[in-house]
């Protein structure tokens, strides 16, 4: 079974530029998560999709971050405009919809904002 | 409300000695509990999980954890530390609430193994 795919793996941009990350979850997984992990901290949930609907985006900075999950499969996370404090690893994870199922994580995208 | 508290941000042990990483949780619903490991510059990997079956859960690489409802704890243990265990460990609580699985991460415990 293929794992969670993310691209790009690394991205360096200047502040005020825009950037987009892509995630392809494990086939059949209804739930998809985007996390932000700042160096030395634990993952912080940004947004959670169930199929193609948003179930939790309470910690998403909506003035600059947006995300979508078209057709309940792939997802993109966008930052526009980026700030220095957005430098982090962006993790995508997926899980099946059944209660108690673990999350499977992608390798992450390391974003550096200069 | 749902929360996870990892009681130690850093733990240091000598190689060959036992490991104990502590985790307490709070959940209004019957939770599932997980431990994930993250090696430097690597992705998150599931170590073990508890989902209302046996309270003593065995995971990969010799780790195990015991779910204690009365103490709201899910501590991670290993009898003998290996150098390759040096990593960051995250305790995670998950509960079905409001029609979806709500997941909460702890802040992580960094395990150092001294040769």
HADDOCK unambig.tbl for C-alpha pairs under 7 A between the chains (distance, minus, plus):
assign (segid A and resid 41 and name CA) (segid B and resid 107 and name CA) 6.28 0.50 0.50
assign (segid A and resid 42 and name CA) (segid B and resid 105 and name CA) 6.99 0.50 0.50
assign (segid A and resid 42 and name CA) (segid B and resid 106 and name CA) 6.77 0.50 0.50
assign (segid A and resid 42 and name CA) (segid B and resid 107 and name CA) 4.76 0.50 0.50
assign (segid A and resid 42 and name CA) (segid B and resid 108 and name CA) 5.84 0.50 0.50
assign (segid A and resid 43 and name CA) (segid B and resid 105 and name CA) 6.82 0.50 0.50
assign (segid A and resid 99 and name CA) (segid B and resid 96 and name CA) 6.43 0.50 0.50
assign (segid A and resid 99 and name CA) (segid B and resid 101 and name CA) 6.88 0.50 0.50
assign (segid A and resid 100 and name CA) (segid B and resid 32 and name CA) 5.35 0.50 0.50
assign (segid A and resid 100 and name CA) (segid B and resid 51 and name CA) 5.77 0.50 0.50
assign (segid A and resid 100 and name CA) (segid B and resid 94 and name CA) 6.95 0.50 0.50
assign (segid A and resid 105 and name CA) (segid B and resid 43 and name CA) 6.79 0.50 0.50
assign (segid A and resid 105 and name CA) (segid B and resid 44 and name CA) 6.06 0.50 0.50
assign (segid A and resid 106 and name CA) (segid B and resid 43 and name CA) 6.69 0.50 0.50
assign (segid A and resid 107 and name CA) (segid B and resid 42 and name CA) 6.94 0.50 0.50
assign (segid A and resid 107 and name CA) (segid B and resid 43 and name CA) 4.97 0.50 0.50
assign (segid A and resid 108 and name CA) (segid B and resid 43 and name CA) 6.97 0.50 0.50
